[in-house]
């Protein structure tokens, strides 16, 4: 994949479980509409109101075609509607990034068994 849509969400920390359900829904919707879902990430420790979603595409043209399919997808529409009605997303930012070769998915070489 040549570009990744990096979505930063500011969420209502008291509706973390609602955002989790929203993110889980995308697990079915995004691949069906043509995106390569890398994953959604919830806050765990530290800042409790920031979450992320990462979706990869071959190109910006592929992303635009995906967005068009997403708008007509029944599940996508329902997920967007839920977010609007429950107001658990306070802010959403999108950036498009590309991976630096040799840095994605590199396994640890540290001998964890020593611990």
N, C-alpha and C positions, 0 to 999 in steps of 0.2 A: 504494500500500500504506500502511496507516495505522499498523501496528506492525511493529517488527523485533525478532526474537529474537537477541540478541547473546550468543554463546557464547564464553566465555574458557576455553581449555584450558591447563592446565599439563602439558607433555609431557616424556617422557624424551628429552633431546636426542640420545642415542645411538640412538634409534629414530625419528629425524626422517623417514626414507624410509618407514617403516611408517605413520606418521601421514599422510604425503602420500598413500599408497595409500588409506587410510581416507577421507580428504577427497575424493579423486577418485571413490570409490564413491558418495558422497553426491550427486555431480553428476548421477547418473541417478536415484537413489532419491527425493530430496527433491521434484523437480518432479513425478514420477510420483504422489507422495502428496499433492500439492496445495500445497506451499510454493513461494514465489518465492525461489530461491537467489540471493543477492547475491554470495556467494563465501566461500571458505575462504582463510585467509592463514597462511603459515608464517613463522617467524622468519627474518630474512635477515642483519641485522647487529645488534649489541648483545645484548640478552637472547636466549638460545638455547633457552629452555624454555617460551615462551608462544606459542600459536597462537590464531586466532579463526575463528569461523564466523558468518555473518550470513544469516538467513532471514527474509523479510518475509511478512506476512499482512494480510488486510483487517481482521481483528478477533481478539480473544482466542477467540471462538467458532470462527472458522476455524482457529486454531491448535489448539484442542482436537480438532476433527474430523481435522485432519492427524495429530496424535499417535495417534489411534485407528487410522487407516489405516496409519501407520508400524509400529505394533505387529504388524499382521497381514501386513505386506509381507515376503516371503521374503528379498529383498535387504537390507532394513533389519535384519531379525533376524540375518542372516549377518554384517553389518558390526558390529553391537553385540557379537556373539559373538566375532569376531576381536579387538575391542578388549579384551574381558574376558580372553581367553586370552593375548594378547601383552603386556598390562599397560603399554602405551605412554602411556596417559592417566593421569596421576597425580591430577589434580583437574579438575573441570568446574564452571563457574559460568554461570548463565543470567540475563540481564537483559532486560527488555522496554523498548524505547525507541521514541520517535516522532521523525520527522525535523522539523527546523525548516524551514519553507517558505523556499525560495530559497537553500538551502545544499547540497543534494545534487546531485552531477553538474555543478557549475558549472565550465565550461572556463576554463583559464588565458587571460588576455589578454596575457601577457608575450610580447614578440617574441623567441621562442627562437632565431630565425634569426640574431640579432645576435651570439650567442655564438660 
